[in-house]
Amino acid sequence: MSKLTSFLRERLPVDRAKLRELTNEPVPHHLKHGWFCLGGTPAYRFVVMIVTGILLAFYYEATPTRAWESVRTISEDVAYGWFLRSIHRWAATLMVAAVVLHQMRIFFTDAYRRPRELNWLIGMGLLHCTLGAGFTGYSLVYEQLSYWGATVAANLTDNVPWIGALLRRLLLGGDEYNAHTLSRFFVLHGAILPVTMIGLIVLHVTLIRLHGIAELRFKADQNSAPRFFDFFPDHLLTELAIGLVLMLLLGVLASLFPVPIGPRVDPLLTPDVIKPEWFFYVAFRWLKLFSERAAFASLGAIVVVMAAWPFIDGFIRRRRPGSEASVFVGIVAVLAIVGLTVWEALVAH
Amino acid sequence: MTHDPTAAQVTLAPTVPARRSFFARLAGFAMFASLVASYGTFAVMAGRFLLPTHSRRKAWRRVAEIGSFQPATTRTVVAPSGERIVVARCAINGASTPATVTVDDFVALSSTCPHLGCQVTFEPQHQRFFCPCHNGTFAPDGRATGGPPFEAGQSLPRYPLDLRANLLYIEVPLDGVAG
């Protein structure tokens, strides 16, 4: 045993004390409460998505003639295909939910403020990659929603200033949805977006490590000294426990509500009732309220304000110290998001 | 960390002739330029590779001989892409002799919503076209009457028609993922 240890020591010249110091991050006391650990949840989902996604890719075929049929094969013929596909889909749903909740918790506990503005920006990047992966994901199934969602999205990109038409052609691989479109979505979904996300997650975690987790004090311990606990093994055990709960939840959801497969694409008929996935309900309802340009410009402006919020908030608080603007803006934003989502969910058109 | 050539130059200056440092700098510049040129070429090739080459192909098809196409009737054309296109001859002018018929007497409305490209359906009970994606509505003649297309002033597009030697032609798309 000691021979093997010394063999490995020589080949992996790592100073164990340094490694421990480097990785054993002091964790603020508030993370003892599970609901502050929402950041790890999407990361956990992400791993689940990668594993199930690689498995699904063994059977999926990204061509208009075979895509729907291959998804049907996965769901109905391949052993445990229905389960793995359902896990993939439910993990996606819960990942988007966890990302949004994580962002809300960061927002309302002011954890995005100086000096952590850059990490908020990286988080915004991850949010968009997550939504992009969700969108390209349901485009691959090649059911009616896949086609019409892609068509609407491609036409929307036309509104991007200067490069809109080029983006649209690059996304579709032509002027309209055509035989090359699906493989482009597949490459985006299975290669470009996940690799980008891995890079962003590494940056995200590195910055958290460099700054330390933003400490949060409750009213009761406002005056006490900051309290920390060890990452190893305390926080790791918390995360493992959360991971177990998440896996159980996924297993139960996938078993009780296996993901169905909708009608195959018909480019000549838009279904009478058509809606995107729930996480796009906000944008979908917004598009119905205004003309195309107005809706797109306002959505773009909202995203820019969201991304720049740490800097806008800093500016406001320099001008008016003690301002509660961020709380007010946050509440309005949450109410608007929930309101528009519920509205879209309740009506057919 | 990148190597700082100026630092090396300062320490070497007293012993190395200026000529040699000039050539060293030239070599450095050439190396850098080649790197940019080769990776740049690759980037251009990759970009060109990803950019689609063909636009959607279109062609003119014959619809009917206008003598047999009575006013206030319609003909259905099925495009090679699978689209079913209804061509209507208007009744408004009352022109029935082929000599006075113009291409403007015919209409072929597209069923593709000008807002974001969904397919509209005709609702006979409301006498309107309805787009299920974002609630756009159109009058039977294609004018937008509600929803985002109305706010943006977009009507249903029309297929190009042409009248040559008493024959009516329509320009239709050849490619599509339907069928």
Boltz contact constraints between the chains, C-beta under 6 A:
constraints:
  - contact:
      token1: [A, 64]
      token2: [B, 177]
      max_distance: 6.0
  - contact:
      token1: [A, 148]
      token2: [B, 118]
      max_distance: 6.0
  - contact:
      token1: [A, 151]
      token2: [B, 117]
      max_distance: 6.0
  - contact:
      token1: [A, 152]
      token2: [B, 116]
      max_distance: 6.0
  - contact:
      token1: [A, 155]
      token2: [B, 116]
      max_distance: 6.0
  - contact:
      token1: [A, 155]
      token2: [B, 117]
      max_distance: 6.0
  - contact:
      token1: [A, 169]
      token2: [B, 52]
      max_distance: 6.0
  - contact:
      token1: [A, 173]
      token2: [B, 52]
      max_distance: 6.0
  - contact:
      token1: [A, 174]
      token2: [B, 52]
      max_distance: 6.0
  - contact:
      token1: [A, 175]
      token2: [B, 55]
      max_distance: 6.0
  - contact:
      token1: [A, 175]
      token2: [B, 56]
      max_distance: 6.0
  - contact:
      token1: [A, 176]
      token2: [B, 56]
      max_distance: 6.0
  - contact:
      token1: [A, 267]
      token2: [B, 177]
      max_distance: 6.0
  - contact:
      token1: [A, 267]
      token2: [B, 178]
      max_distance: 6.0
  - contact:
      token1: [A, 268]
      token2: [B, 82]
      max_distance: 6.0
  - contact:
      token1: [A, 268]
      token2: [B, 178]
      max_distance: 6.0
  - contact:
      token1: [A, 269]
      token2: [B, 119]
      max_distance: 6.0
  - contact:
      token1: [A, 270]
      token2: [B, 118]
      max_distance: 6.0
  - contact:
      token1: [A, 270]
      token2: [B, 119]
      max_distance: 6.0
  - contact:
      token1: [A, 270]
      token2: [B, 132]
      max_distance: 6.0
  - contact:
      token1: [A, 272]
      token2: [B, 132]
      max_distance: 6.0
  - contact:
      token1: [A, 274]
      token2: [B, 132]
      max_distance: 6.0
  - contact:
      token1: [A, 287]
      token2: [B, 134]
      max_distance: 6.0
  - contact:
      token1: [A, 288]
      token2: [B, 134]
      max_distance: 6.0
  - contact:
      token1: [A, 288]
      token2: [B, 135]
      max_distance: 6.0
  - contact:
      token1: [A, 291]
      token2: [B, 148]
      max_distance: 6.0
  - contact:
      token1: [A, 291]
      token2: [B, 151]
      max_distance: 6.0
  - contact:
      token1: [A, 291]
      token2: [B, 152]
      max_distance: 6.0
  - contact:
      token1: [A, 292]
      token2: [B, 115]
      max_distance: 6.0
  - contact:
      token1: [A, 292]
      token2: [B, 148]
      max_distance: 6.0
  - contact:
      token1: [A, 292]
      token2: [B, 152]
      max_distance: 6.0
  - contact:
      token1: [A, 349]
      token2: [B, 135]
      max_distance: 6.0
